[in-house]
Amino acid sequence: MTLAKVADAMTGRFAGAAPLGGTVKFDLGGDGTLFIDGTGAANTVTHNNNDGANCTISMSAGDFDDMINGRLQPTMAFMTGKMRVEGDMGLAMKLGQLV
């Protein structure tokens, strides 16, 4: 699945959800980035946006795929070192309920 399709799927998951109140970037290494802007009236998702974010989550594209498809729980990914979080941990925790 391309990052553009993943961004579209994530937009669907965030539809109707309250704005996160900040920005989050998923850094998937050489596979690119997903950027979630929750500072406006709704959460928007774009791909390969390298703007600074309140929270940056780094993980492999394979682990990200497992996470968004329910094969890897966000807490387990963090605890086992498959996911690193820099910045606002509260935003990362909000994402856990939506991803």
N, C-alpha and C positions, 0 to 999 in steps of 0.2 A: 504494500500500500504506500502511495506517495505521501509526502508531508502535506501537500495541499489537500488530499482526501482525509488525512488524519485531522487537519485543522477544521475541515467541514464537519466531520463527525463530532469533534469536541464542541464546536459551536452548537450542534444539536443537543448535546448533553447539558450545556449551560443555559439553553433556552428556558426562560421563566425563573431561573435561579437568581437570587439576589446578587448584585455586584460584589466582587471580592473585596473591594476597597483598596486595591493596590495592583501592582503588576508582577507577573510571574513569567520566568523564561525557563523552558525545558531545553537544556543543552544536551543534544544527542551526539556530541562529538562530530565526526566527519559526515554524519548523516543530516546535520542541520539543526535548526532550533524551531521551537514553537513558542510563541509569545502570547500571553493572555493579559489583556488590559481590562481590568475590572475597576477602573477609576471613574467611568461614566455611568450612564443610566443602565447599561447592560454590559456583560462580559463579551469582549470580542477576541477572536483567536486568529492570529496570522502566523505564517511560517517564514523562516529565514529572516526574521527581524532581529537584528543584533543590538537593539537599544538596551540601555541599562534597565534593570528591573529591581523591584524591592526584594524579590526572592528569586534565586537561581537554583534550579534543580538539575543536577548532572547525572546522567545514566546512559547506558547503551541503548541503541534503538531496539534491540531484541528484548531487553528487560522492560522498556517502555511499552512495547507491543504486548508483552505478557501482562503488564499491569493494567492497561486499558481494556484488555479482554478477560480480566478476572482470574488469570492464572498466577498472578503475583500480587499479594496485598501490599499496599504502600508502606505500612508499618514494618512488614517483614523485609521489604527491599531496603529500607533505611537501616534496620538493625543488622542486616547481613552485609552492609557496605555496597550494595548494588546501586544505591541511590545516595547522592550527597546533596545536602541542602545548605546554601549560603544565604544569609540575610534573614528576612522576617519569617521565622518558623510558624507564626500564627497563620500566615497566608498559605503555607504548605499544608497545614492541618485542615484548613478550609477546603483545599483541593481534594483531600482524601475522601471527602463526602461526595464529591462530584465526579471523580475520575472512575 
